[in-house]
């Protein structure tokens, strides 16, 4: 009797234990969009530079890997810790966290018509670095992308994005952004080269920027141009150009500055620091200088805006003369405004209104003169 009672008790215990060990429903563990982690684990950048480091910022919680897809256009904000990227014209279509790297893919809203239809962004937390000089920032960025085309340094951000500094380097279709906050630093990588506009709350000029341009000239010659711009609190300070002619192999420097009366001063020098050409003008700095091969002789020339206008800007051309090793002003009785370059001539457009004007064919007479040979009015429907 006692033996039977013991057996019955053991069977009851096994049945109750089996009920409590049922498998948990995995659907309860799925991550919803509202449960999305807002921090990523610490990872050091692959590049190195001898700098004085600040204390490393490392999150106390490491979120689990996850992957989410979105079907509508309502997901516009990427928030990872302090980093906030607000996509005004794009929306998030997928968000994936794997091995401490968050990868987000975006598409252009259907109502927008921008050139960039899709973009991919990766984000990871990086160790904060202290850069004592602008040159130390440039050295660090150029190590990340040695064949860079653009470097932009924003260190006077005054909006309420809480960004203390943003450093960007772009090359070969890829942009790397180092985004600084007081207590955190993020490395953002994207195939979109204007992502900082989605991080700032207001528009800003980079306080320092470099542009490396390969100017295509006739007969497959390439003129290398390095432009460096300086701004203070979104106000233009100066610009510096280094021109390396591909055909003639000569080197020239252009310095552009602005005085207290908002007059721009242009000074062209050769590689021995001899001044060859000085010019002045007013107006906006945008579109003030352009370097291209306007006469298709293989060397790059200079277009300089003389006067800005509502309908038409007036430009002067200075073509490179390899014989005299200098730039010569082009003689032309017509106002050079918006033109395209063709073999043996320029097609110049002069606007009378927003939808009317005239096309002028200006042919080269000798090396330094343009002459109008025809003119045709146009009216847009």
N, C-alpha and C positions, 0 to 999 in steps of 0.2 A: 504493500500500500504506500509506504513512504517512498520507495523507489519510483513508483508511478507518479507521485506528486512532484518529485524532483524533475523528472523528464518533462512533465507538462510545463513547469516553471521555465525551464531552459528554452522550450519551443516558443513560449510567449515572448521571452526576451529577444530572441532572434528575429521574430516577426516585427516587433517594435523598432529594433535597430535598423532593419532593412528599410522601413518606411522613412526614417530620418536621414538616410543616405541617398535619397533620390537625386538625380542630376539636376543642377540648377538650370533654368531656362536662360539660354545665352542671349535671347532677344533683349533682356533687361540690361545687359552690359554694353549695348551699342551707344556710341557718342552722338548726341544730338548737336545741332549747330549752336545751341545755347550753352552746351557744356564744353565748347571748344577751348583747349588750353591757351593761356595768354603768355606763356614763357617757354623758352627753349633752353636745353642744357648748354653749358659753356663749352666752346671749342676754340682753340687757338688758331689764328691765321697761319697759313703755310709760309708766308713771307716773313722776313726778319729785318730789323733795323736797330742799331744801337741807340736806344732812347731811354729816358728815365720813366719806368712804368708806374702807373697808379695802382692802388690795390685792385686785385682781380675781382670782378663782379661775377659771382656764380649763383644761379638760382638755387633755392633750398629745396625745390620740388622738381623732379624730372618727369614730365608728362609721358604717357605711353604713346607709342606710334599710332597713327590713325590715318584714315583717308575718307574724304567726303566730296561729293559732286553736287552741283547746284544747277537746277533746270531753268530758273528765271533770272531776271536782271536786277533783283533787289539786294543782292549781296555786294555792297560797294566799299566796305571798310575792312581792312586787314589790320588787326590789333595784336601785337606780340609784345607783351610787357609794356614799356614806354613807347615803343615804335608804333606809329599809326600812319597808315597809307590809305588815303581816302580817294577812291577812283571816281572822279567826276564823270568821265565819259566812257569808262570801261566798267565791267562787272566781273566778279569772281565766278569761274565755272568749276574749278576743282581746287582742293586744299589737301596737302599730304604732308605728314610729319614722319620722317624716317631717319634714324640714327642721328638725331639732334639737328637735322636740316629740314626746314619747312619749305616746301615747294608749292607755289600758287600759280595757277594759270588763269589768265583773264582774256575776255573778248570785248570788242567794241560794242557799245549799245546800238541797237538797230536804228535808233533815231539819229545817230551821229554819222559823220562822213569823214572822219580823220583817216590819214594814211595808214597808221598802225592799227591793224585789225585784231591782232593777237599779241600777247606778251607773256613771258614766263619770268617768275621772280623766285629767288631762293633767299632765305634769311637764316642767319645763325648769330648767336651772341659771340663776341670776341673780347679779348682782353683790352682794357683801355690803355692807350699810349699817350704819353705827353710829348708833344712836338714843340720844341723851343722856338723854331723859326719856320717861315714859309718854305724854305729850301728843304728842311727835314721832312715836311709833308710831301713835297714833290718827289724826293728820293724814295720815300716809302711807296707812293702810288706808282712810280715808274718801275719799281721792282715787281709789283703785282702784274702790270701789263707793260713789258719792255717796249713793244711796238705800238705805244699809245698814239692816238690822234688828238685827243682832247683831255685836258686836266682842268677841273673847276674846284675852287676852294671857297666855301662860304663860312666865314668866321665872325660875321656880324649879323646874325639872324635876330630880328627884333619882334617877330610875331609871337603868338601864344601857342606855338607848336611844341614848346619846351626844348627844341633842338638848340644845342650850344655850338655845334659845328657840323658841317657836312662836306666831305671830301670825295670827289668823283674822278674816276679815270675811265676813258672809253677808247676802245680799239678793236678792230676786226669784228665788229658787230656785237661786242659785249661791253657792258658797263659795270664797274664795281663801285659801290658806295659805302663809305664809312660814315655812320651816323652817330653823333655824340649827344648824350644827355648827361645831366649831372651825375646820375648814379648808374648809368648803363651805356653800352656801346654795341652797335650792331653792324655786321657785314652783310650788305645786300647786293646780290648779283642779278642782273637782268639783261635781256636782249632789247630793252627799251631804253633809249639814251636820254630821256627827259623825265625820269621818274621822280626827281626832286620836286617837280611842280605838284605832285600828288602828296608829298610829305610836308611841304610848307603850307601855312595858312594864308600867306600873302606872296605876291611876286617879289623876287629878289634878284639882283645882279650878283654874280660871283665876285668876291673881292679880288680874286686872282684867277686868271684863266689863261691856258695855253692852247693854241690851235696849230696843229701840224698839217699842212696842206701840200699835196703834190699837184702842182698846176700843170695840166696837160697842154703842151705846146705843139706846134706843127712839126711834122717829120719825126714824131714819137719822142721828142725831147721832153724832159720833165724838169720844171723849176721848183725847187723846194722852198716853201715859205713857212716860217715860224712866227706866229703872231702872239704877243703877250699883252693882255689887258689888265689894268688896275682900276678898281673902284673903291670908293670910301662911302659907306652908308648909301649904296645905290647911286652914287654920283661918280661920273667918269673923272679919272685923275690923269691917266696917260696910257699910251700904247706904244709897243715896240715891235718892229718887223725886221726879220732877217731874211734876205732874199738871196738865194743861191741859184744863179742862172745855170740851166742844164746844158745849153749849147755853148755859150761863151765861157762858162765856168767862173765868171766874175761874181763877187759877193758885194752886197749892198745892205745898208741899214737905214730904216726909216724910224724916226721918233715923232710921235704925235702927242701934243700936250694942249692944255686949255688954261687960259689965264682968268683973272678975276672978272673980266668983262665978257666972259664966255666966248672968247675968240680962240679958234683952234689954230695951232701952229704946227706946220709940217716941215720936217727937215730931213732931206735925203743925203746920205754920206756914202763914200766908198769904203773899202776895207782898210784904207790908211787914215780914216777919220776926216777926210776932206769933204766939206759941204759942197754938194753939187746943185741942190734945188731947195728953195724955201718957198712955202705957200701959206696963205691964211684963208680962213673961211668961218662962217657962222652956221648955226642950225644944230641938228641932231647928229650925234656921232655915228648912228646907224647908216650904213651904205656910203660912208664918207670916202673910203678907199677900197678899190678893187684891183686885184693883180691878175692879169690874164694876157694871152697872146692875141692882141687885137688885129695885128697886121699879118699874122700867120708866117712869121719868119723864123720861128723856133725859139725865140727869147720872150720872156714875159714883160709886159708893159704895165703902166699904171694909169688907172682912171681915177680922177680926183673930182669930187663934187664941189663946184664953184659956188652955186646958188641953189638953195632948196626952194621948191614951189608947191603950190596946191595941186596943180595938174601935171606939171613937168619939173623935173630937176634939170639943172644945167651942169654938164660935166666937161672937164678938159681932159684930153688924152696926152700922155707923155710916153712916147715909144722909145724903146731901148735902141741905141746906136752902138753897135759893137766896134765900129771904127774909132769913135771918139770916147768910148767907155763911159757914156753918160746917157741921160734921158732927155729927149727933145720934144718940145710942145708941138702938137699937131695943129696945123693951120686949117681952119674950116669956117666958112661964112655962115653955116647953119648952126642952130643950137643943138648940140648933141644931148639927147635925152635918153630914151630907152632904146637900145639898139642891140641887134644880134650880129654876130661875126660870120662872114662868108668869104670864100676865096676871091680876093680882089676887091671886095666892097663891104660896107656896113649897111644894114637895113635899119634906118632910124625912124622912130615913131614919135610924133609930136601930137599931144592930145589938145583938143579944143574944149571938150567936155568929157563927161564920164563915158559917153557912147559915140563920140565922133573925134576925128582928127585926121592926120595925114601920114602916109608912109613915104619916106624919102630914101632913094638909093644913092649912097655916097661912095664913089669909087676912089681908089688910091691913085694919086698922081705923084710919082716919085715915092720917096720913103716917108715924107713928113707932111703930106697935104691930102685932104679929102675934098672932093668936088661933087656937088649934086648933079646928077644926070637925069633924074626923073622924080616926079612926086605924084602921089595918088591919094585922093581923099577917101575916107572910109566912114561909114555910118553903121552902127550896130543896131539890129532889129530889136 
